[in-house]
């Protein structure tokens, strides 16, 4: 199995863990999408601590590469903002995952348009089959239609920003490039764009920053775990993008997030099945409709086999 494929599998698993945590924090801890975006953006700066510790070295990669990497980081955090905005309309995990799955189709389009990435016919067929599996996997017949348009538009923004971020990353992150220097500029872009989003928000940015600082102090252990996992996922994703023959292939593999979310749900249900102090209903919903999920997994597996 190729290295890029193994790395591509790590990222969706870690993002699935973070997704479960984010679902808890939305409405319970975060006030709105700005809180989640700024917390994620600030933590994106943590890889810079590796430089003074001597673990990695930063060498300015040049104006063009640095500018693109910075832009990719900014678009990455903008996708977070749109995602959190949609979650605050409706914390409907099934609907969100279906809309995220659209990136499987959007990434190949942007890759063709922006960097001239052209795949073989079998690859496009595999991508289409995988997308059908993603939709089937998340469809449980219970998706709420209330506020759908209010969810659709921010999620379109999330998909577009994330897809462009991946395509730009592919352009600058090549196997021969200095991975860490480019990634550090990417991280700086994510952090600075999150602060810009905070500054242009409707509420006083200074008061909002103070509140987020208090929130981060109160929930620091959980924030550190969730955002640390997110950073590791981003690193493995970018490494996979740099090594993969095409960024579209990585997009297909990373569409496995809902599959890993289901697996996490299974573990939680099994681990706490004998306790009444823990509400397991949201996690049982994740694993409902077993037969249709098995069929969906078959579609996704065929799609991944076609591109890998």
Residue, then its C-alpha position, 0 to 999 in steps of 0.5 A: x500500500x502506498x504511503x500517501x494512502x496510509x496517510x490519507x486514512x489517518x486524517x479522516x479518522x482524527x477529524x471524525x474524533x474532532x467532529x464528535x467533540x465539536x458536535x458537543x461544543x456547538x450550542x453547549x459551549x460556543x456562543x456562535x461560529x466565531x468562537x469555534x473558528x477563532x479557537x481553531x485558528x489560534x491553535x493552528x499556530x502551535x506548530x510554530x513552537x517546534x521552531x524554537x525547540x529545534x525540532x523543525x527549521x523554517x526557511x522562507x520558501x519564496x514570495x510566490x510559494x509563501x503567498x499561496x501557502x498563506x492563502x491556502x491556510x486562510x481558506x482552510x480556516x474560512x471553511x471552518x467558519x462556514x462549517x460552524x455557521x451551518x452547525x449553529x443553524x442545525x446540529x444535524x450531523x447526517x446532513x452536514x456529512x452529505x454536504x461535506x461529501x460534495x467536496x469529492x466532486x468539487x476538488x477534481x473540478x478545481x484541480x483541473x481548472x487551477x492546476x491542470x490535473x487530468x485523471x483517467x476515466x476509471x478515476x472519474x468513475x471511481x470518484x462518482x461511485x465513492x460520492x454515491x456511497x457517501x450520500x447513501x451512507x449518510x442518508x437515513x430518511x430523517x434529515x430535517x428540511x427545516x432551515x435547509x437553505x440556511x445550512x446549504x449556503x454556508x456549507x457550499x462556502x465550506x466545501x469551496x474553501x476547503x477544496x481550494x485549500x487542498x488544490x493550492x496545497x497540492x500546487x505548493x507541497x511537492x515531494x521535493x519541497x520543504x514541507x515544514x516551512x510551507x506548512x508553517x506559512x499555511x498555519x500562519x495563514x489560518x491563524x491570521x485569517x481567524x483573527x481577521x474573521x474575529x475583527x470583522x464580526x458583528x460584536x466588539x472584537x476585543x470583548x469577544x477575544x477576552x471571552x474566548x480567552x476565558x473559554x479557552x482557559x476553562x476548557x483548555x484540556x479538551x480544546x488542546x486534545x481536539x485541536x491537537x488532533x486536528x493539527x495532526x490530521x492537517x499535517x498528515x493530510x498535507x503530507x498525503x497531498x504532497x505525495x499523492x499522484x493527484x489531490x482528487x485521490x486524497x479527497x476521496x479517501x478523506x471522505x471516509x470521515x462519516x465511516x469513522x464517526x460511525x465506528x466511534x459511535x459503535x465503540x461508545x455504545x459498546x463501552x457504555x452499554x451498561x450505564x444509565x448515566x450517559x445518553x447513548x441515543x445520539x451515538x445509536x443513531x450513528x449506527x442505525x440502518x446497518x444494511x444500507x450503510x454496508x451497501x454504502x461502504x461497498x460503493x465507497x470501497x469500490x470508488x477508493x479501489x478505482x482511484x488507488 
